[in-house]
Amino acid sequence: MLVPLGLLILGGLAYNKISKTDGASVMSADIAVLTADQAVIYDTALNKTEDPETIRKMAAVFRKKGFEPHAIMLEKRANLRELPQEVKRARRAAFRKAMKSTNREGILAMAAAYDKAGAPNSADSLRTYAAGLP
Amino acid sequence: MISRLQTTRAPRFALSLVRQHTRALALPPALASSVDPPSAPAPSDPTQDVDPSETTEDESAIEGDAGPSMLAGMRVAINVHAGRLCVLGACETPWGTIPIACHFGIEGEPEEDRPVSLADPQTPGVLAALAQAEERLDVLAKRESDDLAVENVVRRARLGDQVATATIAEMRRFAPRGGRAAFMLKKVTAYVQAHPYQASEIGLEPAPIARVSNASTALANGPLLSKSRLLQIAASLGENARAFVFGCVHFRRPREIESAISEHPEAESAIRTGAAAGLARAIQMVRLPDSSIAAFCPHVAWELGE
Protein backbone atom coordinates (compact mmCIF):
# COMPACT_ATOMS: atom_id res chain seq x y z
CA MET A 1 0.00 0.00 0.00
CA LEU A 2 2.80 2.39 0.95
CA VAL A 3 4.88 1.71 -2.15
CA PRO A 4 2.24 2.74 -4.75
CA LEU A 5 1.41 5.75 -2.58
CA GLY A 6 5.08 6.71 -2.47
CA LEU A 7 5.42 6.34 -6.20
CA LEU A 8 2.31 8.45 -6.69
CA ILE A 9 3.78 11.17 -4.47
CA LEU A 10 7.11 10.97 -6.30
CA GLY A 11 5.31 11.18 -9.62
CA GLY A 12 3.40 14.21 -8.41
CA LEU A 13 6.55 15.89 -7.20
CA ALA A 14 8.25 15.14 -10.50
CA TYR A 15 5.26 16.55 -12.35
CA ASN A 16 5.49 19.77 -10.32
CA LYS A 17 9.22 19.94 -10.81
CA ILE A 18 9.10 19.54 -14.56
CA SER A 19 6.19 21.92 -14.81
CA LYS A 20 8.24 24.59 -13.08
CA THR A 21 11.37 23.93 -15.14
CA ASP A 22 11.75 26.46 -17.89
CA GLY A 23 12.63 24.33 -20.87
CA ALA A 24 13.61 27.27 -23.03
CA SER A 25 16.17 28.48 -20.53
CA VAL A 26 17.98 25.18 -20.29
CA MET A 27 17.96 23.97 -23.82
CA SER A 28 17.96 25.07 -27.36
CA ALA A 29 14.54 25.24 -28.95
CA ASP A 30 15.76 23.13 -31.87
CA ILE A 31 17.73 20.48 -30.04
CA ALA A 32 15.73 18.52 -27.49
CA VAL A 33 18.33 17.83 -24.83
CA LEU A 34 17.20 17.01 -21.34
CA THR A 35 18.83 18.73 -18.43
CA ALA A 36 20.18 16.54 -15.66
CA ASP A 37 17.03 17.07 -13.58
CA GLN A 38 14.75 16.38 -16.51
CA ALA A 39 16.70 13.26 -17.38
CA VAL A 40 16.22 11.90 -13.87
CA ILE A 41 12.52 12.67 -14.01
CA TYR A 42 12.19 11.06 -17.42
CA ASP A 43 14.08 7.94 -16.32
CA THR A 44 11.94 7.66 -13.22
CA ALA A 45 8.77 8.05 -15.23
CA LEU A 46 9.88 5.56 -17.84
CA ASN A 47 11.33 2.92 -15.54
CA LYS A 48 9.65 3.18 -12.17
CA THR A 49 6.36 5.00 -12.41
CA GLU A 50 3.50 2.57 -12.83
CA ASP A 51 0.46 4.79 -12.61
CA PRO A 52 -0.69 5.38 -16.19
CA GLU A 53 -2.39 8.68 -15.40
CA THR A 54 0.76 10.12 -13.81
CA ILE A 55 2.81 8.96 -16.77
CA ARG A 56 0.37 10.57 -19.20
CA LYS A 57 0.51 13.86 -17.31
CA MET A 58 4.28 13.80 -17.45
CA ALA A 59 4.19 12.95 -21.13
CA ALA A 60 2.04 16.01 -21.70
CA VAL A 61 4.52 18.19 -19.85
CA PHE A 62 7.43 16.81 -21.81
CA ARG A 63 5.54 17.45 -25.03
CA LYS A 64 4.79 20.98 -23.92
CA LYS A 65 8.51 21.55 -23.30
CA GLY A 66 9.35 20.32 -26.79
CA PHE A 67 10.46 16.78 -26.00
CA GLU A 68 8.21 15.01 -28.43
CA PRO A 69 10.09 11.66 -28.65
CA HIS A 70 10.20 11.43 -24.87
CA ALA A 71 6.51 12.20 -24.65
CA ILE A 72 5.72 9.46 -27.16
CA MET A 73 7.74 6.93 -25.18
CA LEU A 74 5.96 7.83 -21.97
CA GLU A 75 2.59 7.54 -23.66
CA LYS A 76 3.54 4.11 -24.95
CA ARG A 77 4.45 3.10 -21.44
CA ALA A 78 1.20 4.48 -20.09
CA ASN A 79 -0.71 2.47 -22.66
CA LEU A 80 1.05 -0.79 -21.81
CA ARG A 81 -1.49 -1.71 -19.16
CA GLU A 82 -4.38 -1.04 -21.52
CA LEU A 83 -3.21 -3.35 -24.28
CA PRO A 84 -5.47 -6.28 -25.18
CA GLN A 85 -4.98 -9.39 -23.09
CA GLU A 86 -3.82 -11.35 -26.14
CA VAL A 87 -1.04 -8.88 -26.80
CA LYS A 88 0.03 -8.94 -23.17
CA ARG A 89 0.01 -12.73 -23.16
CA ALA A 90 2.01 -12.86 -26.37
CA ARG A 91 4.56 -10.43 -24.98
CA ARG A 92 4.96 -12.45 -21.81
CA ALA A 93 5.42 -15.62 -23.84
CA ALA A 94 7.97 -13.91 -26.05
CA PHE A 95 9.84 -12.69 -22.98
CA ARG A 96 9.96 -16.17 -21.49
CA LYS A 97 11.09 -17.61 -24.79
CA ALA A 98 13.84 -15.03 -25.09
CA MET A 99 15.04 -15.74 -21.56
CA LYS A 100 15.34 -19.38 -22.56
CA SER A 101 17.09 -18.72 -25.85
CA THR A 102 20.80 -18.78 -26.53
CA ASN A 103 20.51 -16.72 -29.70
CA ARG A 104 22.26 -13.55 -28.60
CA GLU A 105 21.38 -11.53 -31.69
CA GLY A 106 17.76 -12.55 -31.53
CA ILE A 107 17.51 -11.61 -27.86
CA LEU A 108 19.06 -8.21 -28.49
CA ALA A 109 16.65 -7.60 -31.35
CA MET A 110 13.76 -8.44 -29.08
CA ALA A 111 15.18 -6.11 -26.41
CA ALA A 112 15.20 -3.29 -28.96
CA ALA A 113 11.58 -4.09 -29.78
CA TYR A 114 10.61 -3.92 -26.10
CA ASP A 115 12.43 -0.61 -25.83
CA LYS A 116 10.40 0.79 -28.70
CA ALA A 117 7.23 -0.49 -27.09
CA GLY A 118 7.94 1.49 -23.92
CA ALA A 119 9.06 -1.48 -21.82
CA PRO A 120 12.65 -0.58 -20.90
CA ASN A 121 12.86 -2.88 -17.88
CA SER A 122 12.02 -5.90 -19.98
CA ALA A 123 14.57 -4.77 -22.55
CA ASP A 124 17.25 -4.33 -19.88
CA SER A 125 16.56 -7.76 -18.44
CA LEU A 126 16.96 -9.30 -21.86
CA ARG A 127 20.17 -7.38 -22.51
CA THR A 128 21.59 -8.44 -19.15
CA TYR A 129 20.80 -12.04 -19.98
CA ALA A 130 22.21 -11.76 -23.50
CA ALA A 131 25.42 -10.22 -22.15
CA GLY A 132 26.27 -13.50 -20.50
CA LEU A 133 25.78 -15.60 -23.59
CA PRO A 134 28.84 -16.72 -25.51
CA MET B 1 74.04 -25.34 -26.98
CA ILE B 2 75.89 -23.68 -29.80
CA SER B 3 76.93 -27.02 -31.17
CA ARG B 4 73.33 -28.21 -30.82
CA LEU B 5 72.28 -25.55 -33.23
CA GLN B 6 73.99 -27.37 -36.04
CA THR B 7 74.13 -30.94 -34.87
CA THR B 8 71.21 -33.29 -35.00
CA ARG B 9 70.53 -36.47 -33.15
CA ALA B 10 71.66 -39.51 -35.06
CA PRO B 11 70.19 -42.60 -33.49
CA ARG B 12 72.46 -45.58 -33.93
CA PHE B 13 69.73 -47.82 -35.24
CA ALA B 14 68.88 -45.26 -37.91
CA LEU B 15 72.52 -44.86 -38.90
CA SER B 16 73.04 -48.57 -39.26
CA LEU B 17 69.84 -48.87 -41.25
CA VAL B 18 70.90 -46.20 -43.70
CA ARG B 19 74.40 -47.61 -43.98
CA GLN B 20 72.92 -51.00 -44.70
CA HIS B 21 70.71 -49.53 -47.38
CA THR B 22 73.52 -47.60 -49.00
CA ARG B 23 75.68 -50.70 -49.15
CA ALA B 24 72.87 -52.67 -50.71
CA LEU B 25 72.30 -49.99 -53.28
CA ALA B 26 75.98 -49.39 -53.97
CA LEU B 27 75.40 -45.70 -54.02
CA PRO B 28 77.93 -43.30 -55.52
CA PRO B 29 80.75 -42.12 -53.20
CA ALA B 30 79.16 -38.71 -52.68
CA LEU B 31 75.99 -40.32 -51.49
CA ALA B 32 77.76 -42.83 -49.34
CA SER B 33 79.83 -40.18 -47.61
CA SER B 34 76.76 -38.10 -46.86
CA VAL B 35 75.35 -40.86 -44.72
CA ASP B 36 78.48 -41.39 -42.67
CA PRO B 37 78.16 -40.80 -38.97
CA PRO B 38 78.38 -37.15 -38.04
CA SER B 39 81.90 -35.93 -37.48
CA ALA B 40 80.82 -33.10 -35.23
CA PRO B 41 80.97 -33.64 -31.50
CA ALA B 42 77.90 -34.95 -29.76
CA PRO B 43 75.50 -32.37 -28.41
CA SER B 44 76.96 -30.93 -25.26
CA ASP B 45 75.29 -29.79 -22.11
CA PRO B 46 73.66 -26.44 -22.85
CA THR B 47 75.02 -24.98 -19.67
CA GLN B 48 78.53 -25.44 -21.04
CA ASP B 49 77.91 -22.69 -23.56
CA VAL B 50 78.11 -20.01 -20.94
CA ASP B 51 81.39 -21.36 -19.68
CA PRO B 52 84.13 -19.04 -21.01
CA SER B 53 86.69 -21.83 -20.88
CA GLU B 54 84.95 -23.55 -23.76
CA THR B 55 84.88 -20.59 -26.06
CA THR B 56 87.45 -22.07 -28.40
CA GLU B 57 85.50 -25.27 -28.90
CA ASP B 58 82.25 -23.42 -29.39
CA GLU B 59 83.93 -21.07 -31.81
CA SER B 60 84.90 -23.92 -34.06
CA ALA B 61 81.42 -25.31 -33.80
CA ILE B 62 79.80 -22.02 -34.75
CA GLU B 63 82.14 -21.42 -37.61
CA GLY B 64 81.82 -24.93 -38.92
CA ASP B 65 80.22 -25.53 -42.24
CA ALA B 66 76.79 -26.94 -42.80
CA GLY B 67 77.47 -29.83 -40.44
CA PRO B 68 76.85 -33.53 -40.81
CA SER B 69 74.21 -35.02 -43.00
CA MET B 70 70.70 -34.87 -41.59
CA LEU B 71 69.71 -38.06 -43.38
CA ALA B 72 70.97 -40.31 -40.64
CA GLY B 73 67.97 -39.77 -38.42
CA MET B 74 65.44 -39.39 -41.19
CA ARG B 75 62.62 -41.77 -41.93
CA VAL B 76 61.60 -41.73 -45.56
CA ALA B 77 58.78 -43.06 -47.68
CA ILE B 78 59.67 -43.25 -51.38
CA ASN B 79 57.30 -43.79 -54.25
CA VAL B 80 57.41 -43.65 -58.00
CA HIS B 81 54.44 -41.72 -59.24
CA ALA B 82 53.73 -40.36 -62.72
CA GLY B 83 57.33 -40.86 -63.78
CA ARG B 84 58.69 -39.01 -60.77
CA LEU B 85 60.44 -40.16 -57.65
CA CYS B 86 58.51 -38.73 -54.71
CA VAL B 87 60.18 -38.73 -51.33
CA LEU B 88 58.52 -37.86 -48.07
CA GLY B 89 60.80 -37.68 -45.05
CA ALA B 90 60.43 -37.10 -41.34
CA CYS B 91 63.58 -35.66 -39.86
CA GLU B 92 64.03 -35.96 -36.12
CA THR B 93 65.76 -32.96 -34.60
CA PRO B 94 66.30 -31.89 -31.00
CA TRP B 95 63.53 -29.36 -31.57
CA GLY B 96 60.95 -31.70 -33.01
CA THR B 97 60.13 -33.69 -36.11
CA ILE B 98 60.36 -31.87 -39.43
CA PRO B 99 58.39 -33.17 -42.39
CA ILE B 100 60.21 -32.77 -45.69
CA ALA B 101 59.19 -33.68 -49.20
CA CYS B 102 60.70 -33.46 -52.65
CA HIS B 103 60.35 -35.12 -56.02
CA PHE B 104 62.55 -35.62 -59.04
CA GLY B 105 61.98 -36.81 -62.56
CA ILE B 106 63.21 -40.31 -63.41
CA GLU B 107 65.24 -40.43 -66.57
CA GLY B 108 65.30 -43.44 -68.88
CA GLU B 109 62.53 -45.92 -69.38
CA PRO B 110 59.12 -45.07 -67.97
CA GLU B 111 58.57 -46.50 -64.51
CA GLU B 112 55.36 -47.88 -63.12
CA ASP B 113 53.80 -46.26 -60.08
CA ARG B 114 55.05 -48.21 -57.07
CA PRO B 115 56.58 -47.87 -53.65
CA VAL B 116 60.38 -47.98 -53.65
CA SER B 117 62.20 -50.13 -51.14
CA LEU B 118 65.85 -49.29 -50.62
CA ALA B 119 66.58 -52.95 -49.95
CA ASP B 120 65.57 -53.93 -53.50
CA PRO B 121 67.73 -53.41 -56.59
CA GLN B 122 66.68 -50.30 -58.49
CA THR B 123 66.97 -49.15 -62.07
CA PRO B 124 69.68 -46.59 -62.94
CA GLY B 125 67.05 -43.90 -63.44
CA VAL B 126 65.64 -44.42 -59.95
CA LEU B 127 69.14 -44.55 -58.45
CA ALA B 128 70.04 -41.25 -60.08
CA ALA B 129 66.82 -39.67 -58.82
CA LEU B 130 67.52 -41.10 -55.37
CA ALA B 131 70.94 -39.44 -55.37
CA GLN B 132 69.35 -36.12 -56.27
CA ALA B 133 66.67 -36.61 -53.64
CA GLU B 134 69.22 -37.38 -50.99
CA GLU B 135 71.11 -34.17 -51.59
CA ARG B 136 67.91 -32.17 -51.72
CA LEU B 137 66.50 -33.74 -48.56
CA ASP B 138 69.72 -33.00 -46.73
CA VAL B 139 69.60 -29.35 -47.77
CA LEU B 140 65.94 -29.00 -46.86
CA ALA B 141 66.37 -30.76 -43.54
CA LYS B 142 69.28 -28.54 -42.58
CA ARG B 143 67.37 -25.43 -43.53
CA GLU B 144 64.27 -26.45 -41.61
CA SER B 145 66.33 -27.59 -38.64
CA ASP B 146 68.15 -24.26 -38.56
CA ASP B 147 64.86 -22.39 -38.64
CA LEU B 148 63.50 -24.51 -35.82
CA ALA B 149 66.68 -24.01 -33.80
CA VAL B 150 66.50 -20.26 -34.29
CA GLU B 151 62.89 -20.17 -33.23
CA ASN B 152 63.73 -22.24 -30.21
CA VAL B 153 66.67 -20.15 -29.08
CA VAL B 154 64.84 -16.83 -29.58
CA ARG B 155 61.77 -18.03 -27.76
CA ARG B 156 63.82 -19.29 -24.86
CA ALA B 157 65.88 -16.12 -24.71
CA ARG B 158 62.68 -14.11 -24.54
CA LEU B 159 61.53 -16.24 -21.65
CA GLY B 160 64.71 -15.38 -19.80
CA ASP B 161 66.74 -18.52 -20.51
CA GLN B 162 70.33 -17.42 -19.90
CA VAL B 163 71.78 -20.23 -21.99
CA ALA B 164 69.78 -19.12 -25.00
CA THR B 165 70.76 -15.51 -24.39
CA ALA B 166 74.40 -16.55 -24.17
CA THR B 167 74.06 -18.54 -27.39
CA ILE B 168 72.84 -15.48 -29.25
CA ALA B 169 75.57 -13.39 -27.66
CA GLU B 170 78.15 -15.89 -28.86
CA MET B 171 76.67 -15.81 -32.35
CA ARG B 172 76.96 -12.06 -32.33
CA ARG B 173 80.52 -12.29 -31.08
CA PHE B 174 81.70 -14.60 -33.82
CA ALA B 175 79.52 -13.27 -36.61
CA PRO B 176 82.14 -10.77 -37.88
CA ARG B 177 84.32 -13.72 -38.83
CA GLY B 178 81.61 -14.97 -41.14
CA GLY B 179 80.81 -18.64 -41.51
CA ARG B 180 78.08 -20.39 -39.63
CA ALA B 181 77.84 -17.90 -36.80
CA ALA B 182 77.13 -15.10 -39.26
CA PHE B 183 74.66 -17.33 -41.10
CA MET B 184 72.77 -18.22 -37.94
CA LEU B 185 72.84 -14.66 -36.60
CA LYS B 186 71.28 -13.51 -39.84
CA LYS B 187 68.53 -16.07 -39.37
CA VAL B 188 68.02 -15.02 -35.76
CA THR B 189 67.76 -11.36 -36.78
CA ALA B 190 65.26 -12.19 -39.50
CA TYR B 191 63.18 -14.25 -37.10
CA VAL B 192 63.21 -11.53 -34.44
CA GLN B 193 62.10 -8.95 -36.99
CA ALA B 194 59.36 -11.20 -38.33
CA HIS B 195 58.18 -12.09 -34.83
CA PRO B 196 58.45 -8.96 -32.70
CA TYR B 197 58.45 -9.46 -28.98
CA GLN B 198 55.12 -8.88 -27.34
CA ALA B 199 55.59 -8.29 -23.67
CA SER B 200 53.56 -10.68 -21.64
CA GLU B 201 51.58 -9.31 -18.77
CA ILE B 202 50.70 -12.66 -17.35
CA GLY B 203 50.58 -12.32 -13.61
CA LEU B 204 50.88 -8.54 -13.74
CA GLU B 205 47.51 -7.54 -15.12
CA PRO B 206 44.65 -6.94 -12.70
CA ALA B 207 42.33 -9.88 -12.47
CA PRO B 208 39.16 -9.21 -14.44
CA ILE B 209 36.16 -8.69 -12.21
CA ALA B 210 33.58 -11.31 -13.05
CA ARG B 211 30.40 -9.72 -14.26
CA VAL B 212 27.39 -10.86 -12.31
CA SER B 213 25.25 -10.88 -15.42
CA ASN B 214 27.64 -13.15 -17.26
CA ALA B 215 27.87 -15.52 -14.34
CA SER B 216 24.13 -15.56 -13.81
CA THR B 217 23.45 -16.39 -17.46
CA ALA B 218 25.94 -19.22 -17.33
CA LEU B 219 24.42 -20.51 -14.11
CA ALA B 220 20.91 -20.14 -15.47
CA ASN B 221 21.81 -22.30 -18.44
CA GLY B 222 23.24 -24.96 -16.15
CA PRO B 223 21.59 -27.37 -13.72
CA LEU B 224 18.38 -26.37 -11.96
CA LEU B 225 19.10 -24.11 -9.00
CA SER B 226 16.52 -25.20 -6.49
CA LYS B 227 16.36 -23.68 -3.02
CA SER B 228 17.88 -26.80 -1.53
CA ARG B 229 20.72 -26.66 -4.02
CA LEU B 230 21.43 -23.02 -3.22
CA LEU B 231 21.43 -23.82 0.49
CA GLN B 232 23.77 -26.69 -0.23
CA ILE B 233 26.12 -24.30 -2.03
CA ALA B 234 25.84 -21.85 0.86
CA ALA B 235 26.68 -24.55 3.37
CA SER B 236 29.82 -25.38 1.44
CA LEU B 237 31.02 -21.80 1.84
CA GLY B 238 31.45 -22.10 5.59
CA GLU B 239 31.57 -18.73 7.29
CA ASN B 240 30.47 -16.99 4.07
CA ALA B 241 27.22 -18.95 3.90
CA ARG B 242 25.12 -16.06 5.24
CA ALA B 243 26.72 -13.61 2.82
CA PHE B 244 25.90 -15.94 -0.06
CA VAL B 245 22.29 -16.29 1.03
CA PHE B 246 22.05 -12.52 1.47
CA GLY B 247 23.19 -12.08 -2.15
CA CYS B 248 20.69 -14.73 -3.31
CA VAL B 249 17.80 -12.95 -1.63
CA HIS B 250 18.73 -9.35 -2.48
CA PHE B 251 19.99 -9.78 -6.02
CA ARG B 252 17.41 -7.24 -7.26
CA ARG B 253 18.47 -4.60 -4.76
CA PRO B 254 21.87 -3.29 -5.82
CA ARG B 255 21.94 -0.62 -3.12
CA GLU B 256 21.55 -3.16 -0.37
CA ILE B 257 24.15 -5.38 -1.99
CA GLU B 258 26.65 -2.52 -2.21
CA SER B 259 25.86 -1.43 1.32
CA ALA B 260 26.48 -4.93 2.63
CA ILE B 261 29.73 -5.15 0.70
CA SER B 262 30.93 -1.84 2.11
CA GLU B 263 30.14 -3.08 5.60
CA HIS B 264 31.67 -6.52 5.06
CA PRO B 265 34.29 -6.19 2.35
CA GLU B 266 35.73 -9.58 3.25
CA ALA B 267 32.46 -11.18 2.16
CA GLU B 268 32.23 -9.37 -1.20
CA SER B 269 32.86 -12.39 -3.36
CA ALA B 270 30.33 -14.47 -1.46
CA ILE B 271 27.69 -11.73 -1.69
CA ARG B 272 28.24 -11.19 -5.41
CA THR B 273 28.28 -14.91 -6.08
CA GLY B 274 25.03 -15.19 -4.15
CA ALA B 275 23.53 -12.36 -6.20
CA ALA B 276 24.55 -14.10 -9.42
CA ALA B 277 23.06 -17.37 -8.20
CA GLY B 278 19.87 -15.60 -7.12
CA LEU B 279 19.47 -13.96 -10.51
CA ALA B 280 20.21 -17.26 -12.24
CA ARG B 281 17.49 -18.95 -10.20
CA ALA B 282 15.08 -16.14 -11.07
CA ILE B 283 15.88 -16.57 -14.76
CA GLN B 284 15.26 -20.30 -14.49
CA MET B 285 11.95 -19.66 -12.75
CA VAL B 286 10.72 -17.09 -15.26
CA ARG B 287 11.26 -19.57 -18.06
CA LEU B 288 8.49 -21.79 -16.72
CA PRO B 289 5.23 -21.27 -18.65
CA ASP B 290 2.95 -20.34 -15.76
CA SER B 291 5.51 -18.78 -13.49
CA SER B 292 5.19 -15.31 -12.05
CA ILE B 293 7.24 -12.72 -13.89
CA ALA B 294 6.82 -10.48 -10.85
CA ALA B 295 9.01 -12.89 -8.91
CA PHE B 296 11.70 -12.27 -11.48
CA CYS B 297 11.18 -8.51 -11.60
CA PRO B 298 8.05 -6.55 -10.61
CA HIS B 299 8.79 -3.78 -13.13
CA VAL B 300 9.04 -6.27 -15.99
CA ALA B 301 5.83 -7.89 -14.82
CA TRP B 302 4.06 -4.53 -14.88
CA GLU B 303 5.33 -3.78 -18.36
CA LEU B 304 4.21 -7.16 -19.66
CA GLY B 305 0.77 -6.78 -18.19
CA GLU B 306 0.99 -9.37 -15.46
Interface residues (C-beta under 8 A of the other chain):
Chain A: N47 K48 E50 R77 L80 R81 L83 Q85 V87 K88 R89 R91 R92 F95 R96 M99 K100 T102 Y114 G118 A119 P120 N121 S122 S125 T128 Y129 A130 A131 G132 L133
Chain B: R211 S213 N214 A215 S216 T217 A218 A220 N221 I283 V286 R287 L288 P289 S291 I293 F296 C297 H299 V300 W302 E303 L304 G305 E306
